[in-house]
Amino acid sequence: MPAPAGIAAFLPVAYVPGRPSLAERVPVTRLSSKSLAGLPASVRRPGYDRAALKPGIVHLGLGAFARAHLAEYTDDALEHAFGAWGIVGASLQRPDQRDRLKPQDGLYTFLKRAPEGPELRVIGSVLDVLVAPESPAALIARLAAAETRIVSLTVTEKGYCHDPATGKLKESHPDIVHDLEHPNAPRSAVGLLVAALRVRMAEGLAPFTAMSCDNLPHNGKVLAGLVRDFAALRDDKLAAWIQANGAFPATMVDRIVPATTDADIAEVAALLGAEDAAPVIGEPFRQWAIQDVFVSGRPDWQVAGAQMVSEVAPFEFMKLRMLNGAHSCLAYLGYLAGHETVAQASADPVLARVLEGLWAEVIPTVPAPEGVDLAEYGRALLARFRNPAIRHRTWQIAMDGSQKLPQRLLGTIRDRLKAGAPIDHLALAVAAWMRYVTGTDETGATIDVRDPLAAEFARISASAGRNAQALSQGLIGIEAIFGTDLPREAAFTSAVARQLDSLFAKGAKATAAAVRG
């Protein structure tokens, strides 16, 4: 674990050839603006005058992905063309991120894990972190400030308080109910956006650009609809003003960013020569397609490789179905087969063949973006998954499956059924999810199922036991996930039940080896 903030510490270092052994300890000080100049020359640091940087972006949900993606792209843009595009992060639930970053002046290390070795970079674009539950008013004031021109979000699928099957606002969601009753102390991202936009309208300011960076199909359109619908529940005039003046660009983001472990923190300290309580880990690959519609300008993200386009949907659609769909399939099957990480699971020849079969079913449903060969894209994905330097845990990807399956797998299944095409590998992925959410693995050990509907899964599983027909029927009956159409599709329900029965009887590896295609 990291040493206490502001105190010189000694951290143990895992043994790597050419580096200190486990018996040695490395004295470190806390990463901060003062310690930045003393870092090793090999560590890249902000190439602009950070003391002159002013905020222009507020990011809701400043987790690891945002700091390894948005913040790095913004750092690159600031080095190319400096401007008032500093980031103020906002944590919507806990103070942890603020407490880690505040003593470091917002600085943190990005450890890029490539097969050939690690590469370190200190990111400087994050200036401050606010904690919404501590002071909703302070966050609303920052969002409503004239200098805030972009509000971006990575709050995960469940953070939108919507029905994943329809994309509509879930008015009965506890956070939405709360925010309507307490408009000046909202808890949800949508409630915060609307509260701030209301202030800006009253003060005669233009709205900020609201940019979702979450893996939602048509995320810009979905966010616009949710904000408009929530605003209409409060004030029709506000909803009309947002509709007429707001901007909600769609985006497609892609980078594998595993959860940071204690071992990662210790390794960063050894390489950096300074304690960093908030490093992020990621793969070398990154991609960002952005619909170029902004109310009051934007950083020059294109110089960092972002694709500024008029239409994001083809990139988003490809990524959701091919990368995210494969990730979910591999997470559930891999976990059940005993693989802790994506790299281990994708290196398993049996599971690799399942992915190839899955992509063979997916590709006919995906219009290729201009200049993209989908078969080659699939091969590149497999190579990325197999990067041994990235420890992306299957359990982490398996979280919140009820929110992910509709976008990642079920849309593809609907298209295949409509075409009368086989769904063997897709059905196996759904069945693996069902087997996973029973909460018990193949050895009898408990699975820590993290999902908004975990209690419902447990109730259905307790009633069905290991009866694949009963379990699949119960889970497919959850309308928020499967809608009203898929439970009536015999080709779907029978294929899933058949694969689920095999998972119970034979296990994940044997079932995966036997799947057709």
Secondary structure, 3 states (H helix, E strand, C coil): CCCCCCCCEEEECCCCCCCCCCCCEEEEEECCCCCHHHCCCCCECCCCCHHHCCEEEEEECCCHHHHHCHHHHHHHHHHHCCCCCEEEEEECCCCHHHHHHHHHCCCEEEEEEECCEEEEEEECCEEEEEECCCCHHHHHHHHHCCCCCEEEECCCHHHHCECCCCCCECCCCHHHHHHHHCCCCCCCHHHHHHHHHHHHHHCCCCCCEEEECCCCCCHHHHHHHHHHHHHHHHCHHHHHHHHHHCECCCEEEECCCCCCCHHHHHHHHHHHCEECCCCEEECCCCEEEEECCCCCCCCCHHHHCCEEECCCHHHHHHHHHHHHHHHHHHHHHHHHCCCCEHHHHHHCHHHHHHHHHHHHHHHHHCCCCCCCCHHHHHHHHHHHHCCCCCCCEHHHHHCCHHHHHHHHHHHHHHHHHHHCCCCHHHHHHHHHHHHHCCCECCCCCECCCCCCCHHHHHHHHHHHCCCHHHHHHHHHCCHHHHCCCHHHCHHHHHHHHHHHHHHHHHCHHHHHHHCCC
